Amino acid sequence: MADGALRGTRLGTLSYETDEGVRFADRQTVFYDCSCGITIELPFSMEAEMPAVWECRCGAEALLRGADWPEKKAQKPQRTHWDMLLERRSIPELEELLDESLEILRSGVDDFHASGK
């Protein structure tokens, strides 16, 4: 090899850092209880704020041991197609449209498509 050539290390997980002098954060073990009977054990930093609810592996919510269930936030009800229709038309208008459509259907299906409705 020529002088001054750079030498590299092999690919992989070779690290020149050591754990000497590293002080890990103080930890505490926190338990969450699920309604299906599963207990979840998680390490948290002593300075961390633990959430009152944690998602269990079964998909349900697990409660922090010794905590109360947090209040559920009020959610806006989902708008249905009927709600959106009522925003555009009144009940009498809808009844009139229904009567017209039924009359066209009763007279023949081809007329319904020809009317463009």
MMTF fields as JSON, N, C-alpha, C and O atoms, coordinates in Angstrom:
{
  "mmtfVersion": "1.0.0",
  "mmtfProducer": "UNKNOWN",
  "numBonds": 467,
  "numAtoms": 468,
  "numGroups": 117,
  "numChains": 1,
  "numModels": 1,
  "chainsPerModel": [1],
  "groupsPerChain": [117],
  "chainIdList": ["A"],
  "bondAtomList": [4, 2, 8, 6, 12, 10, 16, 14, 20, 18, 24, 22, 28, 26, 32, 30, 36, 34, 40, 38, 44, 42, 48, 46, 52, 50, 56, 54, 60, 58, 64, 62, 68, 66, 72, 70, 76, 74, 80, 78, 84, 82, 88, 86, 92, 90, 96, 94, 100, 98, 104, 102, 108, 106, 112, 110, 116, 114, 120, 118, 124, 122, 128, 126, 132, 130, 136, 134, 140, 138, 144, 142, 148, 146, 152, 150, 156, 154, 160, 158, 164, 162, 168, 166, 172, 170, 176, 174, 180, 178, 184, 182, 188, 186, 192, 190, 196, 194, 200, 198, 204, 202, 208, 206, 212, 210, 216, 214, 220, 218, 224, 222, 228, 226, 232, 230, 236, 234, 240, 238, 244, 242, 248, 246, 252, 250, 256, 254, 260, 258, 264, 262, 268, 266, 272, 270, 276, 274, 280, 278, 284, 282, 288, 286, 292, 290, 296, 294, 300, 298, 304, 302, 308, 306, 312, 310, 316, 314, 320, 318, 324, 322, 328, 326, 332, 330, 336, 334, 340, 338, 344, 342, 348, 346, 352, 350, 356, 354, 360, 358, 364, 362, 368, 366, 372, 370, 376, 374, 380, 378, 384, 382, 388, 386, 392, 390, 396, 394, 400, 398, 404, 402, 408, 406, 412, 410, 416, 414, 420, 418, 424, 422, 428, 426, 432, 430, 436, 434, 440, 438, 444, 442, 448, 446, 452, 450, 456, 454, 460, 458, 464, 462],
  "bondOrderList": [1, 1, 1, 1, 1, 1, 1, 1, 1, 1, 1, 1, 1, 1, 1, 1, 1, 1, 1, 1, 1, 1, 1, 1, 1, 1, 1, 1, 1, 1, 1, 1, 1, 1, 1, 1, 1, 1, 1, 1, 1, 1, 1, 1, 1, 1, 1, 1, 1, 1, 1, 1, 1, 1, 1, 1, 1, 1, 1, 1, 1, 1, 1, 1, 1, 1, 1, 1, 1, 1, 1, 1, 1, 1, 1, 1, 1, 1, 1, 1, 1, 1, 1, 1, 1, 1, 1, 1, 1, 1, 1, 1, 1, 1, 1, 1, 1, 1, 1, 1, 1, 1, 1, 1, 1, 1, 1, 1, 1, 1, 1, 1, 1, 1, 1, 1],
  "groupList": [{"groupName": "MET", "atomNameList": ["N", "CA", "C", "O"], "elementList": ["N", "C", "C", "O"], "formalChargeList": [0, 0, 0, 0], "bondAtomList": [1, 0, 2, 1, 3, 2], "bondOrderList": [1, 1, 2], "singleLetterCode": "M", "chemCompType": "L-PEPTIDE LINKING"}, {"groupName": "ALA", "atomNameList": ["N", "CA", "C", "O"], "elementList": ["N", "C", "C", "O"], "formalChargeList": [0, 0, 0, 0], "bondAtomList": [1, 0, 2, 1, 3, 2], "bondOrderList": [1, 1, 2], "singleLetterCode": "A", "chemCompType": "L-PEPTIDE LINKING"}, {"groupName": "ASP", "atomNameList": ["N", "CA", "C", "O"], "elementList": ["N", "C", "C", "O"], "formalChargeList": [0, 0, 0, 0], "bondAtomList": [1, 0, 2, 1, 3, 2], "bondOrderList": [1, 1, 2], "singleLetterCode": "D", "chemCompType": "L-PEPTIDE LINKING"}, {"groupName": "GLY", "atomNameList": ["N", "CA", "C", "O"], "elementList": ["N", "C", "C", "O"], "formalChargeList": [0, 0, 0, 0], "bondAtomList": [1, 0, 2, 1, 3, 2], "bondOrderList": [1, 1, 2], "singleLetterCode": "G", "chemCompType": "PEPTIDE LINKING"}, {"groupName": "LEU", "atomNameList": ["N", "CA", "C", "O"], "elementList": ["N", "C", "C", "O"], "formalChargeList": [0, 0, 0, 0], "bondAtomList": [1, 0, 2, 1, 3, 2], "bondOrderList": [1, 1, 2], "singleLetterCode": "L", "chemCompType": "L-PEPTIDE LINKING"}, {"groupName": "ARG", "atomNameList": ["N", "CA", "C", "O"], "elementList": ["N", "C", "C", "O"], "formalChargeList": [0, 0, 0, 0], "bondAtomList": [1, 0, 2, 1, 3, 2], "bondOrderList": [1, 1, 2], "singleLetterCode": "R", "chemCompType": "L-PEPTIDE LINKING"}, {"groupName": "THR", "atomNameList": ["N", "CA", "C", "O"], "elementList": ["N", "C", "C", "O"], "formalChargeList": [0, 0, 0, 0], "bondAtomList": [1, 0, 2, 1, 3, 2], "bondOrderList": [1, 1, 2], "singleLetterCode": "T", "chemCompType": "L-PEPTIDE LINKING"}, {"groupName": "SER", "atomNameList": ["N", "CA", "C", "O"], "elementList": ["N", "C", "C", "O"], "formalChargeList": [0, 0, 0, 0], "bondAtomList": [1, 0, 2, 1, 3, 2], "bondOrderList": [1, 1, 2], "singleLetterCode": "S", "chemCompType": "L-PEPTIDE LINKING"}, {"groupName": "TYR", "atomNameList": ["N", "CA", "C", "O"], "elementList": ["N", "C", "C", "O"], "formalChargeList": [0, 0, 0, 0], "bondAtomList": [1, 0, 2, 1, 3, 2], "bondOrderList": [1, 1, 2], "singleLetterCode": "Y", "chemCompType": "L-PEPTIDE LINKING"}, {"groupName": "GLU", "atomNameList": ["N", "CA", "C", "O"], "elementList": ["N", "C", "C", "O"], "formalChargeList": [0, 0, 0, 0], "bondAtomList": [1, 0, 2, 1, 3, 2], "bondOrderList": [1, 1, 2], "singleLetterCode": "E", "chemCompType": "L-PEPTIDE LINKING"}, {"groupName": "VAL", "atomNameList": ["N", "CA", "C", "O"], "elementList": ["N", "C", "C", "O"], "formalChargeList": [0, 0, 0, 0], "bondAtomList": [1, 0, 2, 1, 3, 2], "bondOrderList": [1, 1, 2], "singleLetterCode": "V", "chemCompType": "L-PEPTIDE LINKING"}, {"groupName": "PHE", "atomNameList": ["N", "CA", "C", "O"], "elementList": ["N", "C", "C", "O"], "formalChargeList": [0, 0, 0, 0], "bondAtomList": [1, 0, 2, 1, 3, 2], "bondOrderList": [1, 1, 2], "singleLetterCode": "F", "chemCompType": "L-PEPTIDE LINKING"}, {"groupName": "GLN", "atomNameList": ["N", "CA", "C", "O"], "elementList": ["N", "C", "C", "O"], "formalChargeList": [0, 0, 0, 0], "bondAtomList": [1, 0, 2, 1, 3, 2], "bondOrderList": [1, 1, 2], "singleLetterCode": "Q", "chemCompType": "L-PEPTIDE LINKING"}, {"groupName": "CYS", "atomNameList": ["N", "CA", "C", "O"], "elementList": ["N", "C", "C", "O"], "formalChargeList": [0, 0, 0, 0], "bondAtomList": [1, 0, 2, 1, 3, 2], "bondOrderList": [1, 1, 2], "singleLetterCode": "C", "chemCompType": "L-PEPTIDE LINKING"}, {"groupName": "ILE", "atomNameList": ["N", "CA", "C", "O"], "elementList": ["N", "C", "C", "O"], "formalChargeList": [0, 0, 0, 0], "bondAtomList": [1, 0, 2, 1, 3, 2], "bondOrderList": [1, 1, 2], "singleLetterCode": "I", "chemCompType": "L-PEPTIDE LINKING"}, {"groupName": "PRO", "atomNameList": ["N", "CA", "C", "O"], "elementList": ["N", "C", "C", "O"], "formalChargeList": [0, 0, 0, 0], "bondAtomList": [1, 0, 2, 1, 3, 2], "bondOrderList": [1, 1, 2], "singleLetterCode": "P", "chemCompType": "L-PEPTIDE LINKING"}, {"groupName": "TRP", "atomNameList": ["N", "CA", "C", "O"], "elementList": ["N", "C", "C", "O"], "formalChargeList": [0, 0, 0, 0], "bondAtomList": [1, 0, 2, 1, 3, 2], "bondOrderList": [1, 1, 2], "singleLetterCode": "W", "chemCompType": "L-PEPTIDE LINKING"}, {"groupName": "LYS", "atomNameList": ["N", "CA", "C", "O"], "elementList": ["N", "C", "C", "O"], "formalChargeList": [0, 0, 0, 0], "bondAtomList": [1, 0, 2, 1, 3, 2], "bondOrderList": [1, 1, 2], "singleLetterCode": "K", "chemCompType": "L-PEPTIDE LINKING"}, {"groupName": "HIS", "atomNameList": ["N", "CA", "C", "O"], "elementList": ["N", "C", "C", "O"], "formalChargeList": [0, 0, 0, 0], "bondAtomList": [1, 0, 2, 1, 3, 2], "bondOrderList": [1, 1, 2], "singleLetterCode": "H", "chemCompType": "L-PEPTIDE LINKING"}],
  "groupTypeList": [0, 1, 2, 3, 1, 4, 5, 3, 6, 5, 4, 3, 6, 4, 7, 8, 9, 6, 2, 9, 3, 10, 5, 11, 1, 2, 5, 12, 6, 10, 11, 8, 2, 13, 7, 13, 3, 14, 6, 14, 9, 4, 15, 11, 7, 0, 9, 1, 9, 0, 15, 1, 10, 16, 9, 13, 5, 13, 3, 1, 9, 1, 4, 4, 5, 3, 1, 2, 16, 15, 9, 17, 17, 1, 12, 17, 15, 12, 5, 6, 18, 16, 2, 0, 4, 4, 9, 5, 5, 7, 14, 15, 9, 4, 9, 9, 4, 4, 2, 9, 7, 4, 9, 14, 4, 5, 7, 3, 10, 2, 2, 11, 18, 1, 7, 3, 17],
  "groupIdList": [1, 2, 3, 4, 5, 6, 7, 8, 9, 10, 11, 12, 13, 14, 15, 16, 17, 18, 19, 20, 21, 22, 23, 24, 25, 26, 27, 28, 29, 30, 31, 32, 33, 34, 35, 36, 37, 38, 39, 40, 41, 42, 43, 44, 45, 46, 47, 48, 49, 50, 51, 52, 53, 54, 55, 56, 57, 58, 59, 60, 61, 62, 63, 64, 65, 66, 67, 68, 69, 70, 71, 72, 73, 74, 75, 76, 77, 78, 79, 80, 81, 82, 83, 84, 85, 86, 87, 88, 89, 90, 91, 92, 93, 94, 95, 96, 97, 98, 99, 100, 101, 102, 103, 104, 105, 106, 107, 108, 109, 110, 111, 112, 113, 114, 115, 116, 117],
  "secStructList": [7, 7, 6, 6, 7, 7, 7, 7, 7, 7, 1, 1, 1, 7, 7, 7, 7, 7, 7, 6, 6, 7, 7, 7, 7, 7, 3, 3, 3, 3, 3, 3, 3, 3, 6, 6, 1, 7, 3, 3, 3, 3, 3, 3, 3, 6, 6, 1, 7, 7, 7, 1, 3, 3, 3, 7, 6, 6, 1, 1, 3, 3, 3, 3, 6, 6, 7, 7, 7, 7, 7, 7, 7, 7, 7, 7, 7, 7, 7, 7, 2, 2, 2, 2, 2, 2, 2, 2, 7, 7, 2, 2, 2, 2, 2, 2, 2, 2, 2, 2, 2, 2, 2, 2, 2, 2, 2, 7, 2, 2, 2, 2, 2, 2, 6, 6, 7],
  "xCoordList": [0.832, 0.0, 0.866, 1.97, 0.366, 1.105, 1.032, 0.061, 2.058, 2.05, 0.967, 0.749, 0.304, -0.722, -2.095, -3.067, -2.172, -3.47, -4.328, -3.833, -5.589, -6.5, -6.866, -7.148, -6.857, -7.288, -8.631, -8.819, -9.555, -10.876, -11.045, -10.158, -12.147, -12.475, -13.505, -14.102, -13.699, -14.661, -16.087, -16.346, -16.986, -18.389, -18.925, -18.483, -19.843, -20.429, -20.696, -20.829, -20.773, -21.147, -19.958, -20.105, -18.806, -17.617, -17.686, -17.809, -17.605, -17.68, -16.503, -16.094, -15.965, -14.831, -15.272, -14.438, -16.571, -17.08, -17.267, -17.586, -17.067, -17.277, -18.302, -18.663, -18.76, -19.721, -19.037, -19.701, -17.751, -17.03, -17.411, -17.416, -17.727, -18.056, -19.472, -19.86, -20.244, -21.621, -22.519, -22.495, -23.301, -24.233, -25.635, -26.106, -26.294, -27.644, -28.634, -28.416, -29.717, -30.748, -31.41, -31.575, -31.784, -32.482, -33.825, -34.52, -34.17, -35.404, -36.317, -35.898, -37.585, -38.588, -39.444, -39.638, -39.945, -40.803, -42.25, -42.635, -43.043, -44.441, -45.306, -44.955, -46.436, -47.335, -48.649, -49.219, -49.117, -50.414, -51.248, -50.762, -52.504, -53.403, -54.488, -55.175, -54.63, -55.64, -56.878, -56.787, -58.027, -59.274, -59.323, -60.12, -58.481, -58.473, -57.56, -57.431, -56.927, -56.109, -54.611, -53.834, -54.187, -52.762, -52.168, -52.764, -50.984, -50.244, -49.046, -48.262, -48.904, -47.797, -46.797, -47.168, -45.53, -44.463, -43.517, -42.899, -43.407, -42.6, -41.608, -41.953, -40.379, -39.419, -39.568, -39.649, -39.603, -39.671, -38.572, -38.146, -38.124, -37.188, -37.9, -39.117, -37.13, -37.718, -38.305, -39.229, -37.776, -38.239, -39.412, -40.036, -39.718, -40.769, -42.154, -42.379, -43.074, -44.474, -45.159, -45.223, -45.668, -46.284, -47.707, -48.473, -48.068, -49.451, -50.375, -49.971, -51.593, -52.547, -53.041, -53.457, -52.993, -53.493, -52.406, -51.727, -52.251, -51.279, -51.996, -52.84, -51.674, -52.338, -51.764, -50.554, -52.653, -52.269, -52.028, -52.487, -51.316, -51.061, -52.332, -52.363, -53.38, -54.654, -55.479, -56.511, -55.038, -55.738, -56.576, -56.986, -56.834, -57.623, -56.711, -55.496, -57.309, -56.537, -56.246, -57.131, -54.998, -54.586, -54.418, -53.921, -54.836, -54.806, -53.584, -53.23, -52.947, -51.82, -52.282, -53.302, -51.528, -51.915, -51.983, -51.024, -53.13, -53.342, -53.89, -54.087, -54.138, -54.66, -56.142, -56.674, -56.789, -58.19, -58.244, -57.337, -59.334, -59.512, -59.645, -60.407, -58.915, -59.056, -60.409, -61.005, -60.877, -62.159, -62.028, -61.04, -63.028, -63.039, -63.359, -64.226, -62.652, -62.907, -64.208, -64.508, -64.962, -66.219, -65.897, -65.114, -66.511, -66.271, -67.516, -68.641, -67.289, -68.389, -68.955, -68.193, -70.272, -70.821, -70.551, -70.54, -70.337, -70.047, -71.287, -72.384, -71.1, -72.223, -72.543, -71.651, -73.824, -74.263, -74.699, -74.775, -74.983, -75.474, -76.812, -77.093, -77.618, -78.924, -78.739, -79.449, -77.783, -77.516, -77.092, -77.546, -76.218, -75.762, -76.892, -76.966, -77.761, -78.906, -79.858, -80.381, -80.076, -80.966, -80.388, -81.127, -79.07, -78.474, -78.808, -78.842, -79.056, -79.323, -80.807, -81.209, -81.63, -83.048, -83.909, -83.473, -85.14, -86.088, -86.863, -86.81, -87.576, -88.371, -89.452, -89.614, -90.196, -91.192, -90.558, -91.124, -89.376, -88.695, -88.305, -88.44, -87.827, -87.43, -88.637, -88.549, -89.762, -90.973, -91.433, -91.864, -91.343, -91.729, -90.824, -91.311, -89.503, -88.573, -88.818, -88.716, -89.137, -89.43, -90.667, -90.671, -91.71, -92.936, -92.68, -93.174, -91.908, -91.59, -90.803, -91.096, -89.8, -88.974, -89.786, -89.61, -90.678, -91.519, -92.468, -92.718, -92.994, -93.897, -93.169, -93.707, -91.956, -91.152, -90.832, -90.936, -90.444, -90.121, -91.337, -91.218, -92.484, -93.692, -94.102, -94.696, -93.79, -94.176, -93.24, -93.622, -92.044, -91.09, -89.67, -89.382, -88.788, -87.395, -86.692, -85.865, -86.986, -86.311, -86.575, -85.694, -87.8, -88.126, -87.293, -86.936, -86.977, -86.205, -84.803, -84.31, -84.158, -82.813, -82.839, -81.898, -83.894, -83.993, -84.225, -83.873, -84.822, -85.105, -83.853, -83.86, -82.753, -81.485, -81.374, -80.498, -82.228, -82.15, -81.284, -81.105],
  "yCoordList": [-1.195, 0.0, 1.244, 1.256, 2.243, 3.494, 4.213, 4.075, 4.971, 5.763, 6.835, 7.405, 7.1, 8.12, 7.607, 8.361, 6.323, 5.774, 5.623, 5.27, 5.888, 5.762, 4.301, 3.585, 3.884, 2.529, 2.598, 3.38, 1.785, 1.767, 0.529, -0.323, 0.442, -0.764, -1.547, -1.04, -2.757, -3.594, -3.136, -2.43, -3.54, -3.217, -4.045, -5.173, -3.505, -4.251, -3.345, -2.131, -3.941, -3.187, -2.908, -2.833, -2.759, -2.457, -1.012, -0.086, -0.831, 0.503, 0.712, -0.194, 1.906, 2.223, 2.889, 3.247, 3.054, 3.642, 2.55, 1.408, 2.911, 1.964, 2.548, 3.722, 1.711, 2.16, 2.711, 2.989, 2.866, 3.389, 4.847, 5.65, 5.174, 6.538, 6.955, 8.096, 6.066, 6.394, 6.112, 5.015, 7.092, 6.914, 6.911, 7.914, 5.771, 5.647, 6.381, 6.525, 6.838, 7.546, 6.581, 5.394, 7.126, 6.311, 5.904, 6.706, 4.656, 4.124, 3.57, 3.226, 3.496, 2.863, 1.949, 2.221, 0.892, -0.027, 0.335, 0.478, 0.479, 0.889, -0.24, -0.876, -0.484, -1.563, -1.0, -0.072, -1.585, -1.259, -2.528, -3.591, -2.423, -3.576, -3.43, -2.41, -4.468, -4.482, -5.203, -6.044, -4.872, -5.501, -6.98, -7.73, -7.413, -8.824, -9.662, -10.868, -9.044, -9.78, -9.692, -10.264, -9.003, -8.878, -7.742, -6.671, -7.984, -6.954, -6.558, -7.412, -5.274, -4.755, -4.116, -3.315, -4.472, -3.946, -3.139, -3.685, -1.83, -0.942, -0.149, 0.326, -0.002, 0.86, 2.306, 2.576, 3.221, 4.654, 5.35, 4.867, 6.47, 7.301, 7.834, 8.019, 8.074, 8.62, 10.009, 10.428, 10.724, 12.072, 12.093, 13.137, 10.957, 10.922, 10.982, 10.523, 11.568, 11.593, 10.406, 10.33, 9.486, 8.274, 8.566, 9.221, 8.087, 8.252, 7.363, 6.285, 7.8, 7.028, 5.798, 4.817, 5.853, 4.744, 4.329, 5.173, 3.009, 2.452, 1.407, 0.674, 1.326, 0.341, -1.045, -1.26, -1.977, -3.354, -4.085, -3.639, -5.198, -5.973, -6.628, -7.056, -6.712, -7.267, -6.209, -6.531, -4.951, -3.873, -3.003, -1.907, -3.472, -2.696, -1.689, -1.684, -0.856, 0.119, -0.443, -0.978, -0.313, -0.746, 0.489, 1.52, 0.376, 1.504, 1.403, 0.319, 2.537, 2.611, 2.147, 2.609, 1.234, 0.675, 1.796, 2.544, 1.894, 2.9, 4.212, 5.147, 4.307, 5.554, 5.409, 4.3, 6.532, 6.552, 6.779, 7.364, 6.3, 6.5, 7.99, 8.678, 8.502, 9.924, 10.161, 9.256, 11.4, 11.752, 11.713, 12.177, 11.159, 11.093, 12.481, 13.185, 12.857, 14.14, 14.04, 13.021, 15.113, 15.145, 15.162, 15.988, 14.244, 14.173, 14.583, 14.3, 15.253, 15.661, 14.412, 13.609, 14.239, 13.052, 13.098, 14.165, 11.931, 11.855, 12.185, 11.706, 13.004, 13.378, 12.227, 11.649, 11.902, 10.857, 11.474, 12.696, 10.629, 11.112, 11.836, 12.832, 11.319, 11.935, 13.351, 14.272, 13.523, 14.858, 15.84, 16.984, 15.379, 16.256, 16.566, 17.671, 15.601, 15.831, 16.864, 17.724, 16.768, 17.722, 19.135, 20.101, 19.262, 20.591, 21.276, 22.503, 20.458, 21.013, 21.127, 22.018, 20.232, 20.201, 20.046, 19.498, 20.543, 20.378, 19.075, 18.484, 18.635, 17.396, 17.505, 16.56, 18.611, 18.706, 18.61, 17.986, 19.231, 19.126, 17.68, 17.218, 16.973, 15.577, 14.699, 13.791, 14.976, 14.21, 14.447, 13.516, 15.691, 16.013, 15.295, 14.742, 15.303, 14.602, 13.094, 12.442, 12.556, 11.123, 10.778, 9.798, 11.577, 11.326, 11.393, 10.553, 12.392, 12.509, 11.296, 10.747, 10.881, 9.739, 8.457, 7.642, 8.259, 7.062, 7.045, 5.994, 8.211, 8.296, 7.93, 7.21, 8.426, 8.104, 6.608, 5.977, 6.04, 4.612, 3.745, 2.737, 4.136, 3.345, 3.411, 2.467, 4.514, 4.648, 3.86, 3.538, 3.55, 2.77, 3.178, 4.357, 2.202, 2.455, 3.297, 4.136, 3.108, 3.868, 5.36, 6.175, 5.725, 7.144, 7.763, 8.939, 6.962, 7.472, 7.88, 8.941, 7.036, 7.345, 8.488, 9.28, 8.575, 9.638, 10.996, 12.025, 11.004, 12.281, 12.944, 14.137, 12.149, 12.718, 12.807, 13.511, 12.119, 12.17, 11.073, 10.962],
  "zCoordList": [0.0, 0.0, 0.0, 0.544, -0.594, -0.674, 0.662, 1.406, 0.95, 2.183, 2.08, 1.012, 3.174, 3.2, 2.789, 2.775, 2.453, 2.077, 3.329, 4.399, 3.181, 4.31, 4.5, 3.539, 5.716, 6.016, 6.711, 7.643, 6.259, 6.872, 7.734, 7.799, 8.369, 9.134, 8.346, 7.396, 8.744, 8.032, 8.314, 9.288, 7.463, 7.679, 8.832, 9.053, 9.54, 10.646, 11.816, 11.666, 12.975, 14.166, 15.066, 16.286, 14.488, 15.271, 15.751, 14.949, 17.049, 17.624, 18.544, 19.27, 18.508, 19.371, 20.667, 21.499, 20.838, 22.069, 23.106, 22.775, 24.356, 25.451, 26.412, 26.326, 27.324, 28.325, 29.57, 30.569, 29.522, 30.677, 30.902, 29.969, 32.136, 32.494, 32.118, 32.369, 31.526, 31.155, 32.348, 32.907, 32.733, 33.846, 33.271, 32.733, 33.392, 32.864, 33.764, 34.967, 33.16, 33.913, 34.895, 34.615, 36.051, 37.029, 36.446, 35.823, 36.657, 36.074, 37.145, 38.25, 36.772, 37.626, 36.754, 35.569, 37.325, 36.597, 36.9, 38.061, 35.854, 35.976, 35.431, 34.437, 36.083, 35.685, 35.167, 35.741, 34.067, 33.484, 33.478, 33.092, 33.904, 33.957, 32.9, 32.828, 32.081, 31.024, 31.54, 32.435, 30.978, 31.403, 31.023, 31.586, 30.075, 29.681, 30.575, 30.363, 31.568, 32.524, 32.273, 33.038, 31.238, 30.933, 31.756, 31.871, 32.33, 33.05, 32.208, 31.795, 31.954, 31.158, 32.107, 32.964, 31.95, 32.801, 31.912, 30.998, 32.185, 31.346, 32.189, 33.271, 31.702, 32.397, 31.932, 30.734, 32.875, 32.581, 33.37, 34.418, 32.865, 33.597, 34.843, 34.846, 35.886, 37.119, 36.862, 37.559, 35.867, 35.573, 34.597, 34.404, 33.983, 32.956, 33.584, 34.703, 32.819, 33.235, 32.569, 31.342, 33.371, 32.829, 32.351, 33.058, 31.16, 30.708, 31.533, 31.969, 31.747, 32.542, 31.797, 32.412, 30.463, 29.646, 28.66, 28.075, 28.484, 27.547, 26.706, 27.222, 25.421, 24.563, 24.827, 24.748, 25.14, 25.418, 24.111, 23.06, 24.16, 22.939, 22.402, 21.248, 23.226, 22.754, 22.028, 21.44, 22.06, 21.371, 22.297, 21.913, 23.503, 24.457, 25.171, 24.973, 25.987, 26.754, 28.137, 28.805, 28.554, 29.89, 30.76, 30.306, 32.013, 32.947, 33.852, 34.314, 34.097, 35.015, 36.386, 36.897, 36.976, 38.272, 39.315, 39.506, 39.981, 41.011, 40.484, 41.26, 39.199, 38.615, 38.285, 38.225, 38.077, 37.654, 36.153, 35.561, 35.546, 34.113, 33.831, 34.51, 32.838, 32.49, 31.832, 31.247, 31.941, 31.335, 29.815, 29.247, 29.184, 27.717, 27.165, 27.683, 26.119, 25.471, 24.689, 24.067, 24.738, 23.986, 22.499, 22.029, 21.769, 20.336, 19.585, 19.997, 18.481, 17.639, 16.959, 16.421, 16.974, 16.317, 14.816, 14.201, 14.251, 12.83, 12.016, 12.307, 10.999, 10.136, 9.196, 8.575, 9.099, 8.197, 6.87, 6.74, 5.897, 4.614, 4.797, 4.13, 5.705, 5.972, 6.517, 6.114, 7.434, 7.982, 6.888, 6.858, 5.992, 4.914, 3.936, 3.399, 3.707, 2.828, 3.427, 2.719, 4.743, 5.413, 5.451, 5.639, 5.274, 5.2, 3.877, 3.794, 2.832, 1.499, 1.178, 0.431, 1.736, 1.378, 2.63, 3.642, 2.533, 3.642, 3.43, 2.351, 4.458, 4.375, 3.293, 2.521, 3.2, 2.11, 0.718, -0.179, 0.538, -0.76, -1.056, -2.189, -0.049, -0.229, -0.554, -1.382, 0.104, -0.185, -1.619, -2.299, -2.076, -3.445, -4.454, -5.44, -4.206, -5.091, -5.095, -6.135, -3.942, -3.851, -4.667, -5.413, -4.528, -5.29, -6.795, -7.548, -7.234, -8.658, -9.147, -10.209, -8.367, -8.764, -8.799, -9.705, -7.823, -7.811, -9.0, -9.591, -9.347, -10.493, -11.789, -12.629, -11.939, -13.131, -13.163, -14.215, -12.021, -11.972, -12.3, -12.997, -11.803, -12.049, -13.518, -14.037, -14.19, -15.597, -16.516, -17.641, -16.069, -16.868, -16.548, -16.341, -16.51, -16.139, -17.19, -16.832, -18.476, -19.53, -19.397, -19.671, -18.971, -18.787, -17.684, -17.753, -16.651, -15.512, -15.97, -15.589, -16.791, -17.261, -18.271, -18.339, -19.042, -20.042, -19.402, -19.978, -18.205, -17.559, -16.992, -16.689, -16.846, -16.375, -14.876, -14.374, -14.137, -12.667, -12.134, -10.922]
}
